[in-house]
Amino acid sequence: MSEMPEAFTRDEQPVYAGQYTREQWDALKAQSLNDPLAFKMPCCASRAVLKTSMNGVQFFAHYSEECATAPETVWHIEAKDLVFGALKLFGLAPRSEVAGGAGKDRWRADVYVEMGERKVVIELQRSYQHLRDFVRRQERYARSGVECYWLVRHEVGRTLGKVIMTKRWREEFERKNPPHGHMFNTWPDFYFGMLIPERDPNVITPGLQLSHFELLAYIYHGDLHWNGMQWAVKRGD
């Protein structure tokens, strides 16, 4: 779930680009041209421009240069574009900002895609949240029968890894070094990888480095799993 709406309307209603169909988005683009202040950015209330990436990702952007208070929107948009592009190459139909669940189990997914009978969400976490929030959101998806995988910014992943390592070292390994092969700075109950778009490979997981395309292919084929010591993949060799 996004930390804040992607934009606000003139009358302060929160909006998400992914909630609109392509036809609705094109109509809103025209509206925005006629009324430049129809939408504004949540970080600084400046004019928001409606755009569509080459992979079909709809997003709001600053009219001028990105402001100093923007919550890493460039990373989030680029990450979503990479995920969309890869999933489309698999013949899938990803959607963004899909809502589901009910009551306290209500959720909104950054990227939602159906893989046969499987419902899969890729969450793109651009700012740090507490470990318990990762766990709570993961469990919320599970209660809806949805698989969830996390791609996070490098800074978020480093902090999250340290928190996990400290917690597991104290509670699971009783303040002793873990057995050889255990990656105890990652969590068995949910997968997270650090997405660094400019690197190759660009997804870094403790003990595992892949491109985003490879990662999504392993997820698609059901080959990403926790092997008792770390997250691993079946490479077919």
N, C-alpha and C positions, 0 to 999 in steps of 0.2 A: 504494500500500500504506500503510495507516495506520501512524503512528509507534508506536502502542501499541494494545493491545486496547481495545475500547470498555468492557469491564467484566471482572471476574473472578468466578468462582464461589466458593463458600465454601471449596473445596479448592484454590484458586489456579489454576484452569484458565481460560485466556483465552477470551473469547467475543465474538462480533460479532452485533449485532442482526439484520443482514441475512441471517445464515446460517440463520434459522429460517423455516419456513412460517408463514402467518397462524394456522393452527390450533395449531401448536407455540407460537407467541408468546402466544396467548391462554391456553394452558395454563400457560406460565411466569408470566404475570401473576398467575394464581390462586395458583400456588406461592409467588410473592413476597409476596402478601398474607398467606399463612399462615406464611411464614418470612421476616421482614423482612430478614434478613442473608444470604439466599440468593445475592445478587449485590452486588458493591461496586464503586465507581468506581476506576479505575486511578490517578487523580491523588492521591487522599487516603484511599482505603480506606473512605470513608463509604458509607452505604446507597445502592444504586442502585435507581431506580424504572423500570419498563418502561412505555414510552409509544408511541403511534402518532399520527403527524401526520394532518392532514386529507387529505393526498395519499398516505397509506398508508406513509409512512416510519416504520420501527420504530427506536427509539433508547432508550438508557439515559440517565437524567437524575439529577441529585442530588436526594435526598429534600427537603433544605432548600435555602437559597440557594447558588448556585454558589460553589465554594471558590476561593481566590486562586491555587491551583496548577493549576486546570483548563486544559487546552490548547486554549483557544478553541473549546470544544465548541458554544457557541451559534451561532457563525458556521457551523460545519460542518453542523450539523443544519438550519439555515435554508437553507443553500446546497443541500443535498441535497433538501430539500422543494421549492424552486423548480425544480430540474432535473426531479424526478419529475413535478411538476404540469404542466410544459410538455410533456414527452415523452408523458404520458398524453393530452393534448389532441390530439396527432398520431396517436392510436390505437395507440401503442406500449406495450410492457410492460417498463418498466425494472425492474432488480433491483439490490440493493445487496450489497456484500461478496461478489461472485461470484469464485471462485478458478479459476485456469486455469494452463496451462503445466506444465512438469515440471522437476525438478531445480533447477539454477541459474536456469532461466527461469520459475520459479514466480511467479505474480502473484496479487494480490487487488485487485479493482477497487472503487472507491467507488460508481460507478454504471455498470452494464453494460446495454446494450440492443442488440437486433438490429434492423437496418433493412433488411428484405429479406434479401439474402445478406451484407450487411455486418455485421461485429461492431464495435461502437463502445463506447468507455469514456470517461467523463467523470471525471477525477481532480480531487478537491477538496483543494488543498494549503493547510492552515491554518498551518503553521509552515515556516520557511525550510529548504531543503535546497540543497546545492551544485549548481551547474549540471551537473556530471558525473553527479549522481544523477538529474536530470531526463532527461538524454540516455540514461543506462543503462536507466532504466525505460521510456522511449519505445522504445528498440531491443528491449527484451524483449517488449513488446506487439507490435511489428512482426513479430518472429519467430513469433508465434502467429497472425499474420494479423489483428490487431486494430488499428483506428484509435484513437488516444488524443488527447484534447484536455484542456487544463488550465485550471481556474478556481482562482485563488489569492486569498488575502487581499491587501488593498491594500498592507500593509507588506511582504509577501513579494514582490509584484510590483515594487515600487519597488526593492528590493534586487536582485532578479533582473535587472531591466532595466539597472541600473548595472553589474553583473558582465558581462552580455552586451555592453554598449556598450564597455567597456574591452577585452574580449577581441577583439571584431571590429575595433575601432579599431587595435589593435596588429597583429593577424594578417591581417586581410582588407584593411584600408585603409591599412596601412603608416604608421600614426600621422598620417594626413592626414584632412581633412574628407571625408566621403563625398559622392558626387554628389547633386545636388538630388533630393529625393523619397525617398531611402533612409531608412528607419527602422532605425537600427542598434542600437537598444536592445531589439530583439526578435529571435527566433531562427528561421531558415528551416526547421529540421528538426522543430520542434514548435510548435504554437500555444499561447499562454497569454494569458489575459485576467484582469484584476483584477475580481473580483466584489465590488461594494459594494451590498449589498441595499437600503439606504435611499436610494440615488441613482436618478435617472431621466435617461438610461439607466443601467443598473446594471452593465454590463460594459465596462471600459475597456481597450482595446488600443492601443499606439502607432499613431496614425494612424487609428484606427477606434473608434467608440463605438456600442454596440448595447444593446438590452435582452437579458436572458438568453433570452427567448422568441425574439427575432429571431435570435440567435446559433445556437440549437439548430435553428431552422428552416433556416438556411443550411447547417448541418452535415447535416441530414436530407436536403436536396435536393442535396447535393454541391457547394454554391456557395461554400464557404469555401476559399480557396487562397492560396498564396504567389505573388505576381506578379513576383518578382525583386527587389522593393524593400521590400515589406511585406506583411502579411496583409491580404487584401481580400476582398470579396464581390461576387457578380454580383447586381445589384439589379433586373435585368429591365426597365431603362429605357434 
